[in-house]
Amino acid sequence: MTTEIIPVDDFDLVIFGGTGDLAKRKILPALYRRMCAGQMPRTARIIAAARSDYTNVQFREFVRESIESFAKSKACGTDLIGTFLKCISYVKIDALGDEGWDALKNTLRKDVVQAYYFSVAPRLFGPIAQNLKQRKIAGRDARIVVEKPFGRDLKSAQELNQVLGTCFHEDQIFRIDHYLGKETVQNLMALRFGNALFEPLWNEQHVDHIQITVAESLGVEGRGGYYDKSGAMRDMVQNHIMQLLCLTAMEPPSQFDAADVRDEKLKVIRALDPVSPDDIIRGQYVGAEESQGYLAQSGNSDSNTESFVALKVGISNWRWNGTPFYLRTGKKLRHRMSEIVIVFKDPPHSIFPEADDLKGNILTIRLQPDEGIELTMTIKEPGPGKMRLTQVPLDMSFAEALADKVENMPDAYERLIMDVIRGNQTLFMRGDEVEAAWGWVDPIIAMWDAKQDVKIKPYDIGGSGPDDALMLMHRDGRKWREIAP
Ligand code: NAP
């Protein structure tokens, strides 16, 4: 099986923050890999913009190092680096100043797709948008890509939407959440809406509960100061986990297009119940030595910011009323692992006297590290004798089933950047969606802020979070899945 690669139209992509960490580790390598795959035209141009002094030649060296460190794979060696570097140029621009904008304007072509990637601190999103508009650099067809975080609460998200909205139309704004670019996330939609098997069962009558876990093995590393002002709720739940929840819970859109998919996601967010304080557990990791713990690593010994959060969430609509969604995310957990688990109800009656209890089927959609889908089924234990039953997984690891394709499988940034060039917003968040998500998260954070004396639960590095998070499910007679690789 070979994948048909359809090249995108010729484009000029300006990366504001082209010298930064994200550009170096993700955006530039993603573009290089798309060139290797034959999807990025060799005539396309990438213009990096930042304040540092670089000549084109010096910046191309920066790009070469980025590719050599972060883009190589079996399918994409270094043969095309020279060709790729010819597409690269650098413009010195201070987003808050006057320098460089004319040079940028003169560099751009009018007859190709124009996209502007805002890979800079959020406080610069507004000024860059305004400069592009007021200096008549970006036209009606241009696209802007806005990185996360999109606001830190409803008010700031509304303000940002408002500023961007005065400069660009909604169909020009691509709010990126790289989780939506993951292969399995899209496969979740294929699984649900491309097979007749699951959809009739995908509701409160047949599903006992749903678990969504995004576990990280790393801590705050060098980002302690930034993270401490954010916490797991803002950093992961409001965006990534909310998106996974929406795609799992939404009604079938009438078409797989941006408007319909995003309308359905928005309806889910609007149907989310407020969360009761008893249904939220916050945690902070502690190490064997003080220096390993969150307090030391965040640089704030009094910090009351959560590096772990677990919640039980309800959705008030016909499909999900009464089916809890358990969400959890945290740093310094046992393994890096993200998955969505649909736990179906137990069979209503057992006809097998030897079987202790018949367990419900479990459908697991693994996002990382090893993308794939697994369904546990009950079968007869092989061999003569009594009718003993056992549960076995029907496992479809993409790495095994589609070995040749997996090697070339685009990562989330590759897919999403190509979607920007194609003008396809299906996998990007709409302004009202982001605001609705903040509207649900804000009261939870306000509740914590009002109860500063309620201390966050400590949890050991390398575990599965605070014991109270386990209790969140135990008290309902349920159990979290193991955080395993
Ligand atoms: P970073 O390493 O600090 O890079 C910031 C970039 O902005 C640099 O290229 C910097 O270059 C440029 N810059 C700073 N002030 C500027 C100004 N006044 N005018 C023009 N350029 C300016 O940050 P990053 O990690 O790449 O993150 C960029 C954005 O992506 C942030 O919004 C971040 O939240 C988001 N993000 C990052 C990651 C990640 O893995 N890094 C993941 C998800 C989201 P000069 O200093 O040369 O101007």
Boltz pocket constraint, residues with backbone or C-beta under 6 A from the ligand:
constraints:
  - pocket:
      binder: B
      contacts: [[A, 16], [A, 17], [A, 18], [A, 19], [A, 20], [A, 21], [A, 22], [A, 23], [A, 49], [A, 50], [A, 51], [A, 52], [A, 93], [A, 94], [A, 95], [A, 96], [A, 118], [A, 119], [A, 120], [A, 121], [A, 122], [A, 124], [A, 147], [A, 148], [A, 149]]
      max_distance: 6.0
